[in-house]
């Protein structure tokens, strides 16, 4: 073997040996790597499962904490309700007891005074009889008795409380006339307690001016004489109402202003006051807060300029200028210069009111929070733009066609604290306006009656919604309403003719609803069956719903079985105009609705008087008659449709106009 072959053999052997060992090492290394990778995968799976469990547990823990918090708040709320209920019971019992004791004490005091008066009268009669008998011994006993019967008692000797009780039953005219009798009666009619709440508006007959003037003159002189010694400065008269007095003149006002400087509320509506009287207001009524000049058309812009004389009417917070069509833009500027603290402004029935008038007023009156404009057709969206400087909380516009959806968009951005919106009979408002109301977090009352909107979202905080006479409102609108207004308490769908049982099903989903008005709708027994699922309903009105029959209000398998079986908290029910109902429904209501308090059954021709009398003992208030339904109901006493639709529409419109006017007047007076 040569050395070269030996070297090749050694090299081959060495290479083979290295290759064998490397393959063995590689196999071992691969095995270890797979084991390590498997271990890492196991650890990764374990870690992932742990993190997943941790996340699930975290969500579960948060949910349980929220549930505990809700339960805690619920318990606190229940405790508060129970506590308030107990307080109400205690206060009611205390009030009744106090009234009973006060009444008893007053009766005892009056009885005591009557006994004393009777004794005093008997002694006086005996003394007079004895004196006359000694002077005229020849007078017969019959003559003496006749004289005794004509003797009268002097009421000025009675206690002040008894005197006040007597004069409280007299009218203002009688009190003034009583003050003309003698000096003693004049002093009695000048008692402070008798005149603190004087109200001249109840005097509709003619009272001569000389009576008022002379009474106030003596009244003032008497107070001045007392003030020299007791530092008593005039009477404490705070409220004066002379509304509608035809004989109230500037001269009468002059005497009142000089004798009553502490007046806070002054109502001069429907009087004939002039610029001369307007000059007296800032000079004498320095603390005047409420002023009503409604329907006073004798004063001019110059009279309003006088409000800035002297100390001015800078404390005025309420002003009513309804019907004062003679006021121009300059007149509103005068008001703004003198009455910068106005917070509540009412201007009704004023067709001459324009956007420029409002702009002139709000230039310096930036504290206005409540605004009422009814019967002002020339007000437009520019008014809302001018009111941006004010912090409005309540607005009311009625019968206006120039207010459009642009006003609502402006409300969204400038009036975040708005809580009450009345926009009845404003034809320029559509469904898109409701979209602008969602940011108003304080909105609680929304009235859009007679506004032609069909659909749109509403604020989640709305508690009261009036959609009366929205004749084009359909079930789709009600579906949106149930989705956007979950906290709604009061809902009126009166005369919404397109509402069906499907729409009633959406209403049932508003769980917070306690009162609903479905009068004049096309609801039938099927709709009432759906409505019976709502267990919290307390007030239901279904008058003028001629499709409702006994099957709707009996405890059978038909519609109103559920109403009496499930609506146990129903307090008020109006079934007026349901001419197909009979006596059976009253028995059904007694069984199922035991908490019923008010029941209205107008024009129910098939319900007998005897059954109604039995039902009256079960409720607190009941309205019942069997008259024929009005023709504008659209059907007769048997439920048959009336064919003369033109007369129906006209008479219904006239009635709605009458009701509308009376409602507005009461609401304006409340404002």
Secondary structure, 3 states (H helix, E strand, C coil): CCHHHHHHHHHHHHHHHHHHHHHHHHHHHHHHHHHHHHHHHHHHHHHHHHHHHHHHHHHHHHHHHHHHHHHHHHHHHHHHHHHHHHHHHHHHHHHHHHHHHHHHHHHHHHHHHHHHHHHHHHHHHHHHHHHHHHHCCCCCHHHHHHHHHCCCCCHHHCCHHHHHHHHCCCCHHHHHHHCCCCHHHHHHHCCHHHHCCCEHHHCCCCCCHHHHHHHHHHHHHHHHHHHHHHCCCCCCCCEEECCCCCCCCHHHHHHHHHHCCCCCEEECCCCCCCHHHHHHHHHHCCCCCEEECCCCCCCCHHHHHHHHCCCCCCCCCEEECCCCCCCCHHHHHHHHHHCCCCCEEEEECCCCCCHHHHHHHHCCCCCCCEEEEECCCCCCHHHHHHHHHCCCCEEEEECCCCCCHHHHHHHHHHCCCCCEEECCCCCCCCHHHHHHHCCCCCCCEEECCCCCCCCCCCCCCCCEEECCCCCCCCHHHHHHHHHHCCCCCEEECCCCCCCCHHHHHHHHCCCCCCEEECCCCCCCHHHHHHHCCCCCCCEEECCCCCCCCHHHCCCCCCCCHHHHHHCCCCCEEECCCCCCCCCHHHHHHHHHCCCCCEEEECCCCCCCHHHHHHHHCCCCEEEECCCCCCHHHCECCCCCECCCHHHHHHHHHHHHHHHHHHHHHHHHHHC
